[in-house]
Amino acid sequence: MGMQSVLKAIYPPACMGCGDMTEADHALCGACWRETPFLGGALCDLCARPLPGEAEPGLRCDACLAAPPPWARARAVLHYRDGARRLVLGLKHADRTDLARPMGLWMARAAAELAEPDTLVVPVPLHRGRLWRRRYNQSALLAARIGRALGREICADALWRHRATASLGGQDAEARRATLSGAIRPHPWRRARMRGRMVLLVDDVLTSGATLGACARAAQEAGARKICVVALARAAPDP
């Protein structure tokens, strides 16, 4: 019996969602798969919001037509509800760092068409106080997997959240932007790595776009040539 067979006998593959046995590592069982809504069909090219109608290149939602975000394109993998929400929260708050590997690969596939040869993969930063309490930055874990899968350079600290901010939960879009105003800057020792390059920003959940917008403006300040976004999940109403 080979080593892989021995390991599978001792540690059989388990569902990422519920822990039941599965046939492959880093997979979802049938029940969890049905409860985990993956995004597909018609999506806004700028914010990954689900839209009615048929999928086609360059779609824009009404909100992005009225006020385009400060990045060029965006992709997301999951609709932030049901099983997807449980998985995201597991990674973010329950020490399920093992989820970063398969989720990062999902995100890499979604972002593959955005990546250019000079792409720098940059996660949304955490303030040092929150990072100390949580012990890891979930966006940085995802960015590491994305960069590795796409063969692109990663800079985990290209951006710096120099000021702690209140939780954005329960705030509307305008309040979120006000809370984040001036809180994220290019890292003084890393900003040159973004100059003249395409920057792929990585976050776990895209809601109003306030956090990613603050990051995009900081990357622009550092001289990024182009900015795109990939999120694990999109929090948005159904079309």
Secondary structure, DSSP 8 states (H G I E B T S, - for coil): --HHHHHHHHS--BBTTT--B-SSTTB--HHHHHTS-B--SSB-TTT--B-SS---TT---HHHHHS--SSSEEEEEEESSHHHHHHHHHHHHS--GGGHHHHHHHHHHHHTTT--TT-EEEE----HHHHHHHSS-HHHHHHHHHHHHHT-EE-TTSEEE-S-----TT--HHHHHHHHTTTEEE-TTTGGGGTTSEEEEEEEEESSSHHHHHHHHHHHHTT-SEEEEEEEEE-----
